[in-house]
């Protein structure tokens, strides 16, 4: 069950530095598409019920969404 349905408090998700570093390293090696992986990760947080998402990718993700006409 989604957490937000079980609480009156806002749910937050933190994209931890270790995952950020792993994504960056894999993308630098050409193993992953950075934009696709990051946006999918952030979408998963939202689907899980997070109202607030803290991430090192905040500025870049906002720019990608703006460039794609989604924000």
PDB file of N, CA, C and O in Angstrom, chain B, residues numbered from 101:
ATOM      1  N   UNK B 101       0.836  -1.176   0.000  1.00  0.00           N
ATOM      2  CA  UNK B 101       0.000   0.000   0.000  1.00  0.00           C
ATOM      3  C   UNK B 101       0.883   1.243   0.000  1.00  0.00           C
ATOM      4  O   UNK B 101       1.956   1.237   0.604  1.00  0.00           O
ATOM      5  N   UNK B 102       0.456   2.284  -0.654  1.00  0.00           N
ATOM      6  CA  UNK B 102       1.221   3.517  -0.756  1.00  0.00           C
ATOM      7  C   UNK B 102       1.250   4.220   0.598  1.00  0.00           C
ATOM      8  O   UNK B 102       0.225   4.343   1.268  1.00  0.00           O
ATOM      9  N   UNK B 103       2.447   4.683   0.996  1.00  0.00           N
ATOM     10  CA  UNK B 103       2.641   5.310   2.305  1.00  0.00           C
ATOM     11  C   UNK B 103       1.723   6.497   2.542  1.00  0.00           C
ATOM     12  O   UNK B 103       1.229   6.677   3.655  1.00  0.00           O
ATOM     13  N   UNK B 104       1.485   7.309   1.524  1.00  0.00           N
ATOM     14  CA  UNK B 104       0.687   8.522   1.723  1.00  0.00           C
ATOM     15  C   UNK B 104      -0.754   8.199   2.104  1.00  0.00           C
ATOM     16  O   UNK B 104      -1.455   9.063   2.631  1.00  0.00           O
ATOM     17  N   UNK B 105      -1.207   6.985   1.850  1.00  0.00           N
ATOM     18  CA  UNK B 105      -2.560   6.594   2.231  1.00  0.00           C
ATOM     19  C   UNK B 105      -2.633   6.186   3.697  1.00  0.00           C
ATOM     20  O   UNK B 105      -3.720   6.049   4.257  1.00  0.00           O
ATOM     21  N   UNK B 106      -1.467   5.992   4.316  1.00  0.00           N
ATOM     22  CA  UNK B 106      -1.415   5.534   5.703  1.00  0.00           C
ATOM     23  C   UNK B 106      -0.943   6.604   6.671  1.00  0.00           C
ATOM     24  O   UNK B 106      -0.725   6.313   7.847  1.00  0.00           O
ATOM     25  N   UNK B 107      -0.781   7.829   6.207  1.00  0.00           N
ATOM     26  CA  UNK B 107      -0.247   8.885   7.056  1.00  0.00           C
ATOM     27  C   UNK B 107      -0.859  10.229   6.682  1.00  0.00           C
ATOM     28  O   UNK B 107      -1.180  10.484   5.521  1.00  0.00           O
ATOM     29  N   UNK B 108      -1.010  11.076   7.688  1.00  0.00           N
ATOM     30  CA  UNK B 108      -1.455  12.441   7.455  1.00  0.00           C
ATOM     31  C   UNK B 108      -0.267  13.380   7.257  1.00  0.00           C
ATOM     32  O   UNK B 108      -0.448  14.569   6.996  1.00  0.00           O
ATOM     33  N   UNK B 109       0.927  12.853   7.379  1.00  0.00           N
ATOM     34  CA  UNK B 109       2.152  13.635   7.226  1.00  0.00           C
ATOM     35  C   UNK B 109       2.643  13.564   5.782  1.00  0.00           C
ATOM     36  O   UNK B 109       2.415  12.569   5.095  1.00  0.00           O
ATOM     37  N   UNK B 110       3.313  14.612   5.325  1.00  0.00           N
ATOM     38  CA  UNK B 110       3.884  14.544   3.968  1.00  0.00           C
ATOM     39  C   UNK B 110       5.012  13.516   3.917  1.00  0.00           C
ATOM     40  O   UNK B 110       5.809  13.406   4.849  1.00  0.00           O
ATOM     41  N   UNK B 111       5.069  12.782   2.842  1.00  0.00           N
ATOM     42  CA  UNK B 111       6.098  11.753   2.648  1.00  0.00           C
ATOM     43  C   UNK B 111       7.210  12.349   1.794  1.00  0.00           C
ATOM     44  O   UNK B 111       6.949  12.962   0.760  1.00  0.00           O
ATOM     45  N   UNK B 112       8.454  12.164   2.235  1.00  0.00           N
ATOM     46  CA  UNK B 112       9.606  12.680   1.493  1.00  0.00           C
ATOM     47  C   UNK B 112      10.518  11.521   1.096  1.00  0.00           C
ATOM     48  O   UNK B 112      10.589  10.503   1.784  1.00  0.00           O
ATOM     49  N   UNK B 113      11.204  11.696  -0.014  1.00  0.00           N
ATOM     50  CA  UNK B 113      12.194  10.721  -0.479  1.00  0.00           C
ATOM     51  C   UNK B 113      13.505  11.464  -0.708  1.00  0.00           C
ATOM     52  O   UNK B 113      13.514  12.590  -1.206  1.00  0.00           O
ATOM     53  N   UNK B 114      14.605  10.825  -0.341  1.00  0.00           N
ATOM     54  CA  UNK B 114      15.931  11.410  -0.509  1.00  0.00           C
ATOM     55  C   UNK B 114      16.733  10.522  -1.449  1.00  0.00           C
ATOM     56  O   UNK B 114      16.957   9.347  -1.160  1.00  0.00           O
ATOM     57  N   UNK B 115      17.156  11.074  -2.550  1.00  0.00           N
ATOM     58  CA  UNK B 115      17.992  10.366  -3.525  1.00  0.00           C
ATOM     59  C   UNK B 115      19.418  10.415  -2.988  1.00  0.00           C
ATOM     60  O   UNK B 115      20.113  11.417  -3.159  1.00  0.00           O
ATOM     61  N   UNK B 116      19.845   9.361  -2.355  1.00  0.00           N
ATOM     62  CA  UNK B 116      21.096   9.357  -1.597  1.00  0.00           C
ATOM     63  C   UNK B 116      22.323   9.548  -2.486  1.00  0.00           C
ATOM     64  O   UNK B 116      22.301   9.246  -3.679  1.00  0.00           O
ATOM     65  N   UNK B 117      23.391  10.055  -1.877  1.00  0.00           N
ATOM     66  CA  UNK B 117      24.607  10.391  -2.615  1.00  0.00           C
ATOM     67  C   UNK B 117      25.253   9.169  -3.258  1.00  0.00           C
ATOM     68  O   UNK B 117      25.854   9.282  -4.326  1.00  0.00           O
ATOM     69  N   UNK B 118      25.140   8.016  -2.633  1.00  0.00           N
ATOM     70  CA  UNK B 118      25.734   6.803  -3.203  1.00  0.00           C
ATOM     71  C   UNK B 118      25.076   6.409  -4.509  1.00  0.00           C
ATOM     72  O   UNK B 118      25.756   6.022  -5.460  1.00  0.00           O
ATOM     73  N   UNK B 119      23.760   6.504  -4.563  1.00  0.00           N
ATOM     74  CA  UNK B 119      23.050   6.185  -5.805  1.00  0.00           C
ATOM     75  C   UNK B 119      23.376   7.230  -6.875  1.00  0.00           C
ATOM     76  O   UNK B 119      23.573   6.889  -8.041  1.00  0.00           O
ATOM     77  N   UNK B 120      23.432   8.499  -6.473  1.00  0.00           N
ATOM     78  CA  UNK B 120      23.811   9.570  -7.395  1.00  0.00           C
ATOM     79  C   UNK B 120      25.183   9.270  -8.003  1.00  0.00           C
ATOM     80  O   UNK B 120      25.363   9.375  -9.216  1.00  0.00           O
ATOM     81  N   UNK B 121      26.141   8.902  -7.166  1.00  0.00           N
ATOM     82  CA  UNK B 121      27.497   8.610  -7.643  1.00  0.00           C
ATOM     83  C   UNK B 121      27.522   7.398  -8.570  1.00  0.00           C
ATOM     84  O   UNK B 121      28.246   7.396  -9.566  1.00  0.00           O
ATOM     85  N   UNK B 122      26.737   6.369  -8.251  1.00  0.00           N
ATOM     86  CA  UNK B 122      26.691   5.185  -9.111  1.00  0.00           C
ATOM     87  C   UNK B 122      26.089   5.511 -10.475  1.00  0.00           C
ATOM     88  O   UNK B 122      26.583   5.037 -11.498  1.00  0.00           O
ATOM     89  N   UNK B 123      25.043   6.304 -10.496  1.00  0.00           N
ATOM     90  CA  UNK B 123      24.431   6.698 -11.770  1.00  0.00           C
ATOM     91  C   UNK B 123      25.421   7.510 -12.587  1.00  0.00           C
ATOM     92  O   UNK B 123      25.598   7.260 -13.780  1.00  0.00           O
ATOM     93  N   UNK B 124      26.071   8.487 -11.948  1.00  0.00           N
ATOM     94  CA  UNK B 124      27.052   9.321 -12.646  1.00  0.00           C
ATOM     95  C   UNK B 124      28.162   8.459 -13.250  1.00  0.00           C
ATOM     96  O   UNK B 124      28.514   8.631 -14.417  1.00  0.00           O
ATOM     97  N   UNK B 125      28.709   7.536 -12.465  1.00  0.00           N
ATOM     98  CA  UNK B 125      29.808   6.685 -12.934  1.00  0.00           C
ATOM     99  C   UNK B 125      29.374   5.807 -14.102  1.00  0.00           C
ATOM    100  O   UNK B 125      30.105   5.675 -15.084  1.00  0.00           O
ATOM    101  N   UNK B 126      28.199   5.212 -14.005  1.00  0.00           N
ATOM    102  CA  UNK B 126      27.714   4.341 -15.080  1.00  0.00           C
ATOM    103  C   UNK B 126      27.470   5.138 -16.359  1.00  0.00           C
ATOM    104  O   UNK B 126      27.735   4.655 -17.460  1.00  0.00           O
ATOM    105  N   UNK B 127      26.968   6.349 -16.209  1.00  0.00           N
ATOM    106  CA  UNK B 127      26.700   7.192 -17.383  1.00  0.00           C
ATOM    107  C   UNK B 127      27.993   7.670 -18.029  1.00  0.00           C
ATOM    108  O   UNK B 127      28.083   7.742 -19.255  1.00  0.00           O
ATOM    109  N   UNK B 128      28.988   7.994 -17.223  1.00  0.00           N
ATOM    110  CA  UNK B 128      30.285   8.406 -17.757  1.00  0.00           C
ATOM    111  C   UNK B 128      30.937   7.288 -18.567  1.00  0.00           C
ATOM    112  O   UNK B 128      31.696   7.552 -19.500  1.00  0.00           O
ATOM    113  N   UNK B 129      30.640   6.048 -18.210  1.00  0.00           N
ATOM    114  CA  UNK B 129      31.193   4.891 -18.925  1.00  0.00           C
ATOM    115  C   UNK B 129      30.335   4.493 -20.125  1.00  0.00           C
ATOM    116  O   UNK B 129      30.685   3.580 -20.872  1.00  0.00           O
ATOM    117  N   UNK B 130      29.202   5.189 -20.305  1.00  0.00           N
ATOM    118  CA  UNK B 130      28.328   4.896 -21.427  1.00  0.00           C
ATOM    119  C   UNK B 130      27.399   3.717 -21.205  1.00  0.00           C
ATOM    120  O   UNK B 130      26.787   3.223 -22.152  1.00  0.00           O
ATOM    121  N   UNK B 131      27.287   3.263 -19.972  1.00  0.00           N
ATOM    122  CA  UNK B 131      26.447   2.106 -19.674  1.00  0.00           C
ATOM    123  C   UNK B 131      24.968   2.464 -19.554  1.00  0.00           C
ATOM    124  O   UNK B 131      24.103   1.622 -19.796  1.00  0.00           O
ATOM    125  N   UNK B 132      24.676   3.702 -19.183  1.00  0.00           N
ATOM    126  CA  UNK B 132      23.295   4.143 -18.985  1.00  0.00           C
ATOM    127  C   UNK B 132      23.076   5.495 -19.647  1.00  0.00           C
ATOM    128  O   UNK B 132      24.022   6.245 -19.886  1.00  0.00           O
ATOM    129  N   UNK B 133      21.817   5.795 -19.939  1.00  0.00           N
ATOM    130  CA  UNK B 133      21.433   7.120 -20.406  1.00  0.00           C
ATOM    131  C   UNK B 133      21.017   7.907 -19.161  1.00  0.00           C
ATOM    132  O   UNK B 133      20.010   7.592 -18.527  1.00  0.00           O
ATOM    133  N   UNK B 134      21.797   8.927 -18.818  1.00  0.00           N
ATOM    134  CA  UNK B 134      21.599   9.644 -17.561  1.00  0.00           C
ATOM    135  C   UNK B 134      20.192  10.220 -17.422  1.00  0.00           C
ATOM    136  O   UNK B 134      19.547  10.030 -16.391  1.00  0.00           O
ATOM    137  N   UNK B 135      19.720  10.904 -18.424  1.00  0.00           N
ATOM    138  CA  UNK B 135      18.403  11.532 -18.356  1.00  0.00           C
ATOM    139  C   UNK B 135      17.315  10.487 -18.111  1.00  0.00           C
ATOM    140  O   UNK B 135      16.467  10.664 -17.236  1.00  0.00           O
ATOM    141  N   UNK B 136      17.338   9.408 -18.878  1.00  0.00           N
ATOM    142  CA  UNK B 136      16.315   8.367 -18.743  1.00  0.00           C
ATOM    143  C   UNK B 136      16.324   7.732 -17.358  1.00  0.00           C
ATOM    144  O   UNK B 136      15.271   7.535 -16.752  1.00  0.00           O
ATOM    145  N   UNK B 137      17.519   7.414 -16.859  1.00  0.00           N
ATOM    146  CA  UNK B 137      17.631   6.749 -15.556  1.00  0.00           C
ATOM    147  C   UNK B 137      17.194   7.680 -14.429  1.00  0.00           C
ATOM    148  O   UNK B 137      16.465   7.266 -13.529  1.00  0.00           O
ATOM    149  N   UNK B 138      17.630   8.919 -14.475  1.00  0.00           N
ATOM    150  CA  UNK B 138      17.290   9.865 -13.408  1.00  0.00           C
ATOM    151  C   UNK B 138      15.796  10.143 -13.387  1.00  0.00           C
ATOM    152  O   UNK B 138      15.178  10.100 -12.323  1.00  0.00           O
ATOM    153  N   UNK B 139      15.204  10.426 -14.537  1.00  0.00           N
ATOM    154  CA  UNK B 139      13.781  10.719 -14.559  1.00  0.00           C
ATOM    155  C   UNK B 139      12.948   9.507 -14.145  1.00  0.00           C
ATOM    156  O   UNK B 139      11.910   9.667 -13.502  1.00  0.00           O
ATOM    157  N   UNK B 140      13.381   8.311 -14.498  1.00  0.00           N
ATOM    158  CA  UNK B 140      12.678   7.101 -14.063  1.00  0.00           C
ATOM    159  C   UNK B 140      12.780   6.934 -12.548  1.00  0.00           C
ATOM    160  O   UNK B 140      11.801   6.577 -11.892  1.00  0.00           O
ATOM    161  N   UNK B 141      13.960   7.191 -11.997  1.00  0.00           N
ATOM    162  CA  UNK B 141      14.158   7.089 -10.551  1.00  0.00           C
ATOM    163  C   UNK B 141      13.260   8.074  -9.809  1.00  0.00           C
ATOM    164  O   UNK B 141      12.613   7.714  -8.825  1.00  0.00           O
ATOM    165  N   UNK B 142      13.225   9.310 -10.281  1.00  0.00           N
ATOM    166  CA  UNK B 142      12.393  10.319  -9.625  1.00  0.00           C
ATOM    167  C   UNK B 142      10.908  10.004  -9.780  1.00  0.00           C
ATOM    168  O   UNK B 142      10.119  10.262  -8.872  1.00  0.00           O
ATOM    169  N   UNK B 143      10.530   9.448 -10.925  1.00  0.00           N
ATOM    170  CA  UNK B 143       9.144   9.028 -11.138  1.00  0.00           C
ATOM    171  C   UNK B 143       8.765   7.915 -10.163  1.00  0.00           C
ATOM    172  O   UNK B 143       7.639   7.884  -9.667  1.00  0.00           O
ATOM    173  N   UNK B 144       9.680   7.019  -9.890  1.00  0.00           N
ATOM    174  CA  UNK B 144       9.418   5.933  -8.927  1.00  0.00           C
ATOM    175  C   UNK B 144       9.158   6.484  -7.532  1.00  0.00           C
ATOM    176  O   UNK B 144       8.280   5.990  -6.824  1.00  0.00           O
ATOM    177  N   UNK B 145       9.913   7.499  -7.133  1.00  0.00           N
ATOM    178  CA  UNK B 145       9.667   8.133  -5.835  1.00  0.00           C
ATOM    179  C   UNK B 145       8.255   8.709  -5.785  1.00  0.00           C
ATOM    180  O   UNK B 145       7.539   8.546  -4.797  1.00  0.00           O
ATOM    181  N   UNK B 146       7.870   9.377  -6.852  1.00  0.00           N
ATOM    182  CA  UNK B 146       6.539   9.987  -6.915  1.00  0.00           C
ATOM    183  C   UNK B 146       5.449   8.915  -6.883  1.00  0.00           C
ATOM    184  O   UNK B 146       4.450   9.056  -6.177  1.00  0.00           O
ATOM    185  N   UNK B 147       5.648   7.845  -7.653  1.00  0.00           N
ATOM    186  CA  UNK B 147       4.674   6.747  -7.677  1.00  0.00           C
ATOM    187  C   UNK B 147       4.523   6.093  -6.310  1.00  0.00           C
ATOM    188  O   UNK B 147       3.450   5.603  -5.958  1.00  0.00           O
ATOM    189  N   UNK B 148       5.610   6.092  -5.546  1.00  0.00           N
ATOM    190  CA  UNK B 148       5.583   5.486  -4.211  1.00  0.00           C
ATOM    191  C   UNK B 148       4.879   6.375  -3.193  1.00  0.00           C
ATOM    192  O   UNK B 148       4.660   5.964  -2.053  1.00  0.00           O
ATOM    193  N   UNK B 149       4.522   7.602  -3.603  1.00  0.00           N
ATOM    194  CA  UNK B 149       3.752   8.464  -2.729  1.00  0.00           C
ATOM    195  C   UNK B 149       4.491   9.658  -2.160  1.00  0.00           C
ATOM    196  O   UNK B 149       3.958  10.352  -1.294  1.00  0.00           O
ATOM    197  N   UNK B 150       5.703   9.914  -2.622  1.00  0.00           N
ATOM    198  CA  UNK B 150       6.469  11.044  -2.091  1.00  0.00           C
ATOM    199  C   UNK B 150       5.886  12.369  -2.578  1.00  0.00           C
ATOM    200  O   UNK B 150       5.642  12.563  -3.769  1.00  0.00           O
ATOM    201  N   UNK B 151       5.672  13.264  -1.633  1.00  0.00           N
ATOM    202  CA  UNK B 151       5.244  14.626  -1.960  1.00  0.00           C
ATOM    203  C   UNK B 151       6.461  15.520  -2.153  1.00  0.00           C
ATOM    204  O   UNK B 151       6.411  16.515  -2.875  1.00  0.00           O
ATOM    205  N   UNK B 152       7.548  15.148  -1.498  1.00  0.00           N
ATOM    206  CA  UNK B 152       8.794  15.914  -1.517  1.00  0.00           C
ATOM    207  C   UNK B 152       9.906  14.976  -1.963  1.00  0.00           C
ATOM    208  O   UNK B 152      10.029  13.868  -1.441  1.00  0.00           O
ATOM    209  N   UNK B 153      10.722  15.412  -2.930  1.00  0.00           N
ATOM    210  CA  UNK B 153      11.864  14.617  -3.383  1.00  0.00           C
ATOM    211  C   UNK B 153      13.112  15.479  -3.284  1.00  0.00           C
ATOM    212  O   UNK B 153      13.194  16.539  -3.906  1.00  0.00           O
ATOM    213  N   UNK B 154      14.070  15.027  -2.512  1.00  0.00           N
ATOM    214  CA  UNK B 154      15.357  15.700  -2.379  1.00  0.00           C
ATOM    215  C   UNK B 154      16.370  14.936  -3.217  1.00  0.00           C
ATOM    216  O   UNK B 154      16.550  13.731  -3.041  1.00  0.00           O
ATOM    217  N   UNK B 155      17.035  15.644  -4.134  1.00  0.00           N
ATOM    218  CA  UNK B 155      17.978  14.977  -5.019  1.00  0.00           C
ATOM    219  C   UNK B 155      19.067  15.935  -5.472  1.00  0.00           C
ATOM    220  O   UNK B 155      18.833  17.134  -5.627  1.00  0.00           O
ATOM    221  N   UNK B 156      20.249  15.397  -5.680  1.00  0.00           N
ATOM    222  CA  UNK B 156      21.348  16.178  -6.245  1.00  0.00           C
ATOM    223  C   UNK B 156      21.053  16.548  -7.704  1.00  0.00           C
ATOM    224  O   UNK B 156      21.681  17.452  -8.254  1.00  0.00           O
ATOM    225  N   UNK B 157      20.122  15.868  -8.310  1.00  0.00           N
ATOM    226  CA  UNK B 157      19.754  16.104  -9.703  1.00  0.00           C
ATOM    227  C   UNK B 157      18.651  17.149  -9.861  1.00  0.00           C
ATOM    228  O   UNK B 157      18.124  17.288 -10.965  1.00  0.00           O
ATOM    229  N   UNK B 158      18.280  17.876  -8.837  1.00  0.00           N
ATOM    230  CA  UNK B 158      17.133  18.780  -8.889  1.00  0.00           C
ATOM    231  C   UNK B 158      17.217  19.776 -10.046  1.00  0.00           C
ATOM    232  O   UNK B 158      16.279  19.882 -10.835  1.00  0.00           O
ATOM    233  N   UNK B 159      18.317  20.497 -10.155  1.00  0.00           N
ATOM    234  CA  UNK B 159      18.435  21.502 -11.216  1.00  0.00           C
ATOM    235  C   UNK B 159      18.434  20.862 -12.598  1.00  0.00           C
ATOM    236  O   UNK B 159      17.762  21.342 -13.510  1.00  0.00           O
ATOM    237  N   UNK B 160      19.191  19.773 -12.750  1.00  0.00           N
ATOM    238  CA  UNK B 160      19.273  19.110 -14.050  1.00  0.00           C
ATOM    239  C   UNK B 160      17.931  18.506 -14.438  1.00  0.00           C
ATOM    240  O   UNK B 160      17.514  18.618 -15.590  1.00  0.00           O
ATOM    241  N   UNK B 161      17.247  17.864 -13.488  1.00  0.00           N
ATOM    242  CA  UNK B 161      15.942  17.259 -13.775  1.00  0.00           C
ATOM    243  C   UNK B 161      14.930  18.336 -14.158  1.00  0.00           C
ATOM    244  O   UNK B 161      14.133  18.140 -15.075  1.00  0.00           O
ATOM    245  N   UNK B 162      14.957  19.463 -13.466  1.00  0.00           N
ATOM    246  CA  UNK B 162      14.053  20.562 -13.807  1.00  0.00           C
ATOM    247  C   UNK B 162      14.320  21.056 -15.229  1.00  0.00           C
ATOM    248  O   UNK B 162      13.382  21.356 -15.969  1.00  0.00           O
ATOM    249  N   UNK B 163      15.583  21.141 -15.609  1.00  0.00           N
ATOM    250  CA  UNK B 163      15.922  21.590 -16.961  1.00  0.00           C
ATOM    251  C   UNK B 163      15.454  20.578 -18.007  1.00  0.00           C
ATOM    252  O   UNK B 163      14.915  20.962 -19.044  1.00  0.00           O
ATOM    253  N   UNK B 164      15.659  19.291 -17.737  1.00  0.00           N
ATOM    254  CA  UNK B 164      15.194  18.258 -18.671  1.00  0.00           C
ATOM    255  C   UNK B 164      13.682  18.334 -18.851  1.00  0.00           C
ATOM    256  O   UNK B 164      13.186  18.265 -19.975  1.00  0.00           O
ATOM    257  N   UNK B 165      12.946  18.478 -17.746  1.00  0.00           N
ATOM    258  CA  UNK B 165      11.489  18.567 -17.826  1.00  0.00           C
ATOM    259  C   UNK B 165      11.061  19.813 -18.594  1.00  0.00           C
ATOM    260  O   UNK B 165      10.122  19.767 -19.389  1.00  0.00           O
ATOM    261  N   UNK B 166      11.743  20.908 -18.358  1.00  0.00           N
ATOM    262  CA  UNK B 166      11.440  22.146 -19.086  1.00  0.00           C
ATOM    263  C   UNK B 166      11.730  21.986 -20.587  1.00  0.00           C
ATOM    264  O   UNK B 166      10.927  22.386 -21.429  1.00  0.00           O
ATOM    265  N   UNK B 167      12.880  21.399 -20.903  1.00  0.00           N
ATOM    266  CA  UNK B 167      13.256  21.187 -22.304  1.00  0.00           C
ATOM    267  C   UNK B 167      12.255  20.292 -23.033  1.00  0.00           C
ATOM    268  O   UNK B 167      12.006  20.469 -24.226  1.00  0.00           O
ATOM    269  N   UNK B 168      11.686  19.332 -22.308  1.00  0.00           N
ATOM    270  CA  UNK B 168      10.717  18.401 -22.893  1.00  0.00           C
ATOM    271  C   UNK B 168       9.287  18.947 -22.868  1.00  0.00           C
ATOM    272  O   UNK B 168       8.355  18.273 -23.306  1.00  0.00           O
ATOM    273  N   UNK B 169       9.119  20.164 -22.356  1.00  0.00           N
ATOM    274  CA  UNK B 169       7.793  20.774 -22.295  1.00  0.00           C
ATOM    275  C   UNK B 169       6.888  20.172 -21.232  1.00  0.00           C
ATOM    276  O   UNK B 169       5.664  20.272 -21.320  1.00  0.00           O
ATOM    277  N   UNK B 170       7.488  19.549 -20.231  1.00  0.00           N
ATOM    278  CA  UNK B 170       6.700  18.887 -19.192  1.00  0.00           C
ATOM    279  C   UNK B 170       6.588  19.718 -17.918  1.00  0.00           C
ATOM    280  O   UNK B 170       5.903  19.333 -16.970  1.00  0.00           O
ATOM    281  N   UNK B 171       7.264  20.856 -17.907  1.00  0.00           N
ATOM    282  CA  UNK B 171       7.267  21.708 -16.709  1.00  0.00           C
ATOM    283  C   UNK B 171       7.131  23.141 -17.101  1.00  0.00           C
ATOM    284  O   UNK B 171       7.113  24.018 -16.238  1.00  0.00           O
TER     285      UNK B 171
END
